[in-house]
Amino acid sequence: MGSGFRKGSGNVRMSLERMEKAVLANLITQLRRLLDELPKGDPGLAELGISESTEAPGDPVLARLFPDGYREDGEASGEFRRYTEASLREGKDRDSELALRTLGESGDVPLDTEQAQAWLRVLNDLRLALGTRLELSEDDQDRFRDLDEADPEYTMIVTYDWLTQLQDGLVHCLWGE
């Protein structure tokens, strides 16, 4: 596998093998399709960053990516969603588009701080999505330790672990020593 992310001179360098890029492109494309399932609402309101949506999404992954702002107060949570969901969706769309574009570049790809932070958000969203689908919790270390390679969850767990390593490497590039 490629080295992922490393510090460069004044930037972060992304170095991924072709297969790694293909896997990431596939996951990001799936994430973008999922985000497209959110209701768009009134274009005039969306332009102002206001959504008509006040209800949490039915899909558990979307509910995790767009969580309630106030768990104990449904009305306040709905208002919070109305004023944040459109801009959150726009940011996720912009970040995932940037990630796909940089994946298309060949060789060692330099990323400025803003691009690296966009990548960090995309990796986080991918991990949240996959972790939600797998119904992961902090107590699941033992659940997957002896998982057989023939188990359908095996590939998803390995992918989740790889995304975690990529994210950790990128965090160290941005804020580590």
N, C-alpha and C positions, 0 to 999 in steps of 0.2 A: 504494500500500500504506500501511497505517497506520504509525505511528511505532514500534510495538512497546512498549518499556518506557522510562520516563523517571523521573527523581527527582521526587517530589512533596514537599509539606511534611510531613516526618516519615514518609513512606512511599514506595513505588514505585507508579507509575501505569501500568496496562496500557491501551494504546490500539490496538485492532486493528479493521480493517474487517470487515464481515460475512463476506466471502469468506475472509479469513485465519482468522477464528474457525471457519468451516466446515471448512477444511482441517485445522486443529489438532484440532478435535473428531473428525474422521474418523481421523486418525493416532493420537490417544490411545485411541479406541475399539478400533482394531486392536491396539494395544499391550496393552490390557486383555484382549482375547480371547486373545492369545498367552500372557499371564501365566496365564490360566485353564487352559492346557494342562499346566502343571506339576502333578505329582501332589500331591494335598492331604494324604494320609496320615491317620494316626490323629488325630481331632479333639482328644482329650485331650492328646496330645503337642504338637500345633500350638498349643493354648492356652498351653502352657508355652514356646513358641518353639522347639520341637524338631521337626525333620522326620524322616520315615523315610527320605527320599531321601539316598543317599550317592554317587550317580553323577551326573556332569555331564549336563545335558540333551542330547538328541540334536540338537535344533534349534540351528544355529550362533548365532542371535540370542539365544536363551535362555542358551546357554553363555556368550555375551559379557556378558549382563546379570547372570548368576549364575556368575562365573568360579571356577575351582578356587583354593583358598587356598594350596595347595602343589603346584606342578607336578611336582616331582621325587619326591613321596611320596604315592602313591595312597591309602594308609590314612589318613594325617593329613589329606589333602584331603577324604576322605569324612567324617571326623569333623567337620571344619570346616564342611562343607556341612550336615551334620545339625543343627548348632547355630546356623547363620546364615541358611539359606535361608528358613525360615518368616518370620523377622522382616524380612528383605529384601523378601520378597514382600508382606508386610503394609504396609511402608513405601511400596513402589511403588504398591500399590493405593490407599492413603490419599492419596498425592500426586496420582495421576492423577484420582481422584475430585474432589479440590479444584480441579484445573485445569479439569475439565469444568464444575464448578459455577460457577467464576468466568468461564468463557467464555460462560455463559448470561446473565450480567449485561450490561446495556446501557450504552453510553457509555464514559467514561473510568473504569476500575475501579481503586480503590485497593487495594493489597496491603500488608499489614504485612510485616515482615522474615521471619517464619516462612512466610507464604504465598509470598513472592517466592523464598525458598530452595526450597520445594516445586516451584515452577515451574521453577527452575533444574535440579533433579533430573529432572523430566519431560522438559525439553528435551534434557538429556544422554542420557536413555534413548532418546528418539526418534532422536537423531543416531547413537547406537550401533547401534540396530536398523537404520536405513536404511543406514548405512555398512557394516554387516556384510552386508546383503543385496546391496549393490553391490560387495562385496569391495574396499573402499577401502583404500589404504595411503598412507603419506606421499609416495610417489613418483608418485602418480596425477595430479598437477597437469597434466602434458602430455596424459595420456590423455583428459581432458575439455575441454581448452581449445578444440578445434575440433569438438566434438561437434555433429552436425546436429540441428536441432529435431525432425526426423522419427524420430530414434533413440529407441527405447523407454526408454532410460536417461536421456534428456534431462530429463524432468519430475522424475525422482527426484533427479538431480544438482542441479537448480535448487531443489528442495524442501530438500535437504540443506544447500545453501548458505544458503538463507533461515533455516533453523533455527539454523545457525551464527551468523548475524547477530543473530537474536533472543537467543540465548544470550549472545553477546558484549555486547550492549546491556544485558542484565540484570546481567551480572557488573559492568559499569561503574557501574550504578545502585547496586549493593550495596557495592562496594569501591573504585570509582574516585573520582576527584577531582571 
